[in-house]
Amino acid sequence: MLTEFRDLESREPRIMDRVAQTIHQLMRHQFIHTADRGSPPLLEILRRPHIVSLLTDYFDTAGYRLVVRESEGWAGILPDVERVGQPRMTINETIVLLVIARLWQEGIQDGAVGDFGTVLTTLNNAYDSYLDLVSRSRRPALAIAEFRDNVQELSRRAVVKLYAFDDEGQDQELVIRPIAVLLAGDDFLASLETFIRQTPVPDEATEAQSEAPIESTEP
């Protein structure tokens, strides 16, 4: 494989530079989306079959599966759970992902679909949905600033796009991408909601170390 990379660099050094940038972005953020700054050239390189084949083999050696969804404007890497297992998320991170994925599904059902299968909502609306969910459990709710931090982490990974704060509306636009439901999955959503309803309030020591019992698909 190293030979293939060296051959590509000798034949097409600019293409190899773009390939290296794509690998870096995927390893750092897991996903890239065409609506994010700097991402279109990286997705363009993934339209070349020989590059996709090379990167598929590259990530496979590390235990990840390369996924390219051109119709949805994104690419990403998912762990091969049989080889590297599934990373864990804290309960709070998992609940926020559940809320985001559910809002996407509701938007699709209502026909409120934007470019590349996205759904537009706001941070305040997402937070209200989050409060509704945790109110049916015995878990303490995150403050909105903590909730925003979790959403910003999803934004960093290109799962959502969180826009700047609007002083007039006292809110932030939130674009949810289909990636959210890929990360969550139907079984994840159903089993997590059951878990939330049954989970007791942890003490501070337990909360600090708490992790969701359902695995995520982040690298």
DODOMI-858256 format. One line per 10 residues: number of its first residue (from 1); their letters; for each residue x, y, z of C-alpha. Coordinates in steps of 0.001 Angstrom, whole numbers, plus 524288, in hexadecimal, padded with zeros to 5 digits. Example, Ala and Ser with C-alpha at 12.3 -4.5 7.8 and 13.67 -1.06 7.14 Angstrom:
2
1> AS> 8300C,7EE6C,81E78 | 83566,7FBDC,81BE4;
REM end
This chain:
219
1> MLTEFRDLES> 80000,80000,80000 | 80B22,80951,802F3 | 81010,8067A,7F554 | 802E9,80AC1,7EFC2 | 8038F,81785,7F739 | 8117B,819DD,7F2B0 | 80DAA,816F1,7E4A5 | 80253,8207D,7E597 | 80B2C,82AEF,7EB40 | 8150F,8294A,7E04D;
11> REPRIMDRVA> 80A94,8299C,7D5AF | 80137,833AA,7DB43 | 8072C,83AFF,7E6CA | 7FBE1,8449C,7E7BD | 7F215,83991,7E844 | 7FA2C,832F6,7F2CC | 7F9F0,83F88,7FAC0 | 7EB20,83FBA,7F9DA | 7EA77,8315A,7FDA1 | 7F2D6,83421,8099C;
21> QTIHQLMRHQ> 7E9D3,83F72,80D52 | 7DDF8,83695,80BE7 | 7E3FC,82C30,814A9 | 7E761,83682,81EBE | 7D99C,83C17,81EE3 | 7D326,82EDE,82014 | 7DC31,82A5D,82AF8 | 7DA67,83719,83250 | 7CBDB,83988,83073 | 7C66F,82C62,82B9F;
31> FIHTADRGSP> 7BDC2,832E9,82169 | 7BEFE,83D59,816F6 | 7B361,84460,810EB | 7B2B1,84C25,80470 | 7AC25,857C1,80B32 | 7B7CE,859C6,81438 | 7C2F3,862A7,810AC | 7CE30,85BBD,809FC | 7C6D3,84EF3,80857 | 7C25E,84F35,7F9F1;
41> PLLEILRRPH> 7D024,84CCC,7F47D | 7D1B5,84141,7FDCA | 7C4D5,83B5A,7F980 | 7C874,83DE1,7EB5C | 7D476,8354D,7ECE4 | 7CB93,82A7E,7F1D9 | 7C46D,82A65,7E4D7 | 7D03D,823B6,7DEE5 | 7CE72,814EB,7DFC0 | 7DCEC,811DC,7E0E9;
51> IVSLLTDYFD> 7DE45,81B7D,7EC45 | 7D26F,815C0,7F332 | 7D811,80826,7F166 | 7E526,80C74,7F6EF | 7DF0F,81348,802B2 | 7D5B6,80809,8051B | 7E157,7FEF4,80676 | 7E89F,808E6,80EB6 | 7DDC0,80A8A,818A5 | 7DAC9,7FBFE,81882;
61> TAGYRLVVRE> 7E86F,7F939,81DAB | 7E558,80229,82931 | 7D845,7FB8A,82BCB | 7CF49,80597,82585 | 7C5C0,8057B,81A41 | 7C5BD,810CC,810BB | 7B7FD,8155F,80D37 | 7B563,81EFB,8022D | 7A77A,8241C,80081 | 7A857,82D31,7F4E5;
71> SEGWAGILPD> 79994,82F58,7F469 | 79A0B,83455,80277 | 7A68F,83C02,80085 | 7AF20,8353E,80A88 | 7B966,82AF7,80D08 | 7BDC8,824D2,819AF | 7C435,8196E,8207C | 7BD6A,80FB2,82957 | 7C41F,805D8,83238 | 7C3CC,7F775,82ECD;
81> VERVGQPRMT> 7BE0E,7F340,83BC6 | 7C258,7E521,83A39 | 7D088,7E964,83977 | 7D201,7F5CF,84171 | 7C5A8,7F5C6,849A5 | 7BCBD,80174,84B45 | 7C0C9,80DD3,8524D | 7B89E,81205,85DD8 | 7B1A4,81EC3,8602A | 7AD5F,824E9,86CE3;
91> INETIVLLVI> 79EEB,8241E,86FB3 | 79D40,832B4,86D89 | 7A418,83230,86055 | 79BA0,826B2,85C82 | 78EF0,82D4B,8607C | 79268,83975,858AD | 7951D,830F8,84CC3 | 787FD,82A47,84EC8 | 78101,83768,84EF5 | 787F4,83C07,842AE;
101> ARLWQEGIQD> 7850D,82F62,83B5B | 776C9,82FBB,83F7C | 7754D,83DCF,83AD2 | 77AE1,839E0,82DA5 | 77126,82EB9,82C8C | 765DA,83798,83039 | 76A22,84195,8261E | 76AB4,83722,81B98 | 75D1B,83244,81F44 | 757F2,8403E,81E59;
111> GAVGDFGTVL> 75E48,84211,8110F | 7670D,84D01,8160C | 772E1,8484E,80E78 | 77DB9,8512C,809CF | 78960,84F0B,800F2 | 79057,84206,8029C | 78579,83CC9,80B45 | 78786,84696,81637 | 77D7C,84B72,82009 | 77DA1,85959,82532;
121> TTLNNAYDSY> 77A44,85C2C,83362 | 77FD1,864B5,83E38 | 787DC,8625D,84A43 | 77CAB,866C8,8530B | 7735C,85D5D,84C6F | 77D15,85255,84E02 | 77F00,855D9,85C4A | 77046,855CD,85E96 | 76FA4,8482F,858A1 | 77AD6,84411,86156;
131> LDLVSRSRRP> 773E8,84926,86D83 | 767A3,841F2,86991 | 76F45,83556,86866 | 776A1,8362F,87545 | 76A6A,83AA6,87C84 | 76541,82CE1,87A59 | 77132,8272E,880EC | 77744,8292E,88E1D | 78378,82F78,888AE | 7871C,83DA4,88B8B;
141> ALAIAEFRDN> 786AF,84625,87F6D | 7926A,84CEC,87999 | 79274,85BC3,879BB | 790D9,86180,86C2F | 79F41,8656C,86BC2 | 7A338,8574C,86E51 | 79968,8529F,8644B | 79F3B,85C32,85A77 | 7ACD3,856EC,85D4A | 7A847,84940,8598F;
151> VQELSRRAVV> 7A1DD,84E56,84D31 | 7AE40,855CB,849BE | 7B5E1,84927,84AD4 | 7AC8F,842FC,84105 | 7AE8D,84F02,83882 | 7BD40,84D2F,83940 | 7BB57,83F81,83406 | 7B292,84484,828EA | 7A6AD,83D39,82E23 | 79F6E,84A2D,82F54;
161> KLYAFDDEGQ> 7A1F2,8585C,82BE3 | 7A00F,861FB,83712 | 79F92,87015,832A3 | 7A36B,87C4B,83A18 | 79AD0,881B5,844E6 | 79021,88AE1,84034 | 78F18,8962F,849D6 | 781BD,89A24,844EE | 77BBE,88C9E,84569 | 783DD,88833,8511D;
171> DQELVIRPIA> 78603,87B41,84A47 | 78ED2,873E8,840E6 | 78AFC,86D12,83450 | 78E27,85E9B,8348A | 78EFA,85675,8282D | 78E1D,847DA,82AC2 | 79443,83ED3,820CC | 790A6,83098,81DB6 | 79D77,82CA5,82425 | 796AA,82E1B,83160;
181> VLLAGDDFLA> 78D78,822D1,82EBD | 7987F,81A87,82953 | 79FC0,81C56,83629 | 793B0,8198A,83E3C | 78C77,80EE9,836DA | 77EB9,809E3,8395A | 782AA,7FFC0,84389 | 78AD7,809F0,84A83 | 77F86,81381,84B37 | 775C0,8099A,85041;
191> SLETFIRQTP> 77E7F,8037A,85A80 | 78403,8106B,85F2A | 7769A,8164E,86157 | 772F5,80A9A,869AE | 77F9E,80C2C,87132 | 77D41,81A9D,873B1 | 76FE9,817FC,8798E | 77568,80DCC,882C4 | 78271,813CF,8867E | 783AE,818BE,89489;
201> VPDEATEAQS> 789E6,8259F,89824 | 7986E,822C8,89A67 | 7A048,828DF,8A53B | 7AB1B,83276,8A18B | 7B5EA,82853,8A190 | 7AE30,81F1F,898FA | 7A9FB,82A09,88FD8 | 7B7FC,82E3A,88D84 | 7BB66,820A7,8888B | 7AE71,81D2C,88277;
211> EAPIESTEP> 7AE10,817C3,874B4 | 7A2B0,813E9,86C4C | 79FED,80559,86C0C | 79DC7,80655,85D66 | 7A9AA,80796,854EA | 7AB6C,8126D,84AF5 | 7B151,8119B,83D79 | 7BB4D,81C65,83F06 | 7C9B3,81917,83D1C;
REM end
